[in-house]
Amino acid sequence: MSRSAPQKALTAADIRARKGATPLVCLTAYTTPVARLADAECDVVLVGDSVGMVLHGLPSTLPVTMEMMILHGQAVARGLDRALMVVDMPFASYEEGPAQAFRNAARLMAETGAGAVKLEGGRTMAETIATLVQRGIPVMAHIGLTPQSVNALGGYRVQGKGADADRIRDDARAVAEAGAFSVVLEKVPAALADQITAEIAIPTIGIGASAGCDGQILVIDDMLGLFDAFKPKFVKRYAHLAADAAGAIRAYAEEVRARDFPAPEHVFTDEGKI
């Protein structure tokens, strides 16, 4: 896609209106070059707090800071023309209450140019979501497996099995009624995801959920095969760039050691030619 003719950027209202229509395509991005690639195909580009694990080598998303999210949000914004940019609110930036959440969400929006923020939690976050929306900050909700609560959940386990389905269903209803424009369903049984998609009026975006959701999201480094510290069941590798990069680095190292690189075409002469 040519970037010489910018398109109208999608808004949270545009995404909300896609309920039941062509599935929404969503990916994470953390840098300008990757954002440019994602913008060509995606409706939503999420600056996820997964950046902590993917790019910074952290053991979880919990140590991610507001400053990290702002830095990467600013980078991603430079690469987008069309997709809605959503920025994750990091752990401990909103759980204290609506006032704290508004203060930090407003900062994220103002300093990154994001079109929306994302926060984790269902019924317990309904009041906070309503406060943000009433004050002009679009919110994408996130329920099911919520990585910022991984310690309380006992690990990265499927949520909503059996009798626990009612809890997830109630969370979905609560965030929709509070005014969220969409909701991420992470690592929940497919049948439950389908039920929630049919029951609520806002788009559901699945990750480890169901093809019946109104959209799908993956961490881009997972689906490109760049981040291979672990591979969740719900990730499909559409490329194997880590292996390709390792092969390229190996070839480069071999040529340097053999003095095959740089070759004559890669060096300069005293004839003034470049």
Secondary structure, DSSP 4 states (H G I P E B T S, - for coil): --SSSPPPPP-HHHHHTTTTSSPEEEEE--SHHHHHHHHTT-SEEEE-TTHHHHTT--SSSTT--HHHHHHHHHHHHTT-SSSEEEEEPPTTSSTT-HHHHHHHHHHHHHHH--SEEEEEBSGGGHHHHHHHHHTT--EEEEEES-GGGHHHHTSS-----GGGHHHHHHHHHHHHHHT-SEEEEES--HHHHHHHHHH-SS-EEEESS-TTSSEEEE-HHHHTT---S---TT---S--HHHHHHHHHHHHHHHHHTT-SS-GGGS--TTS--
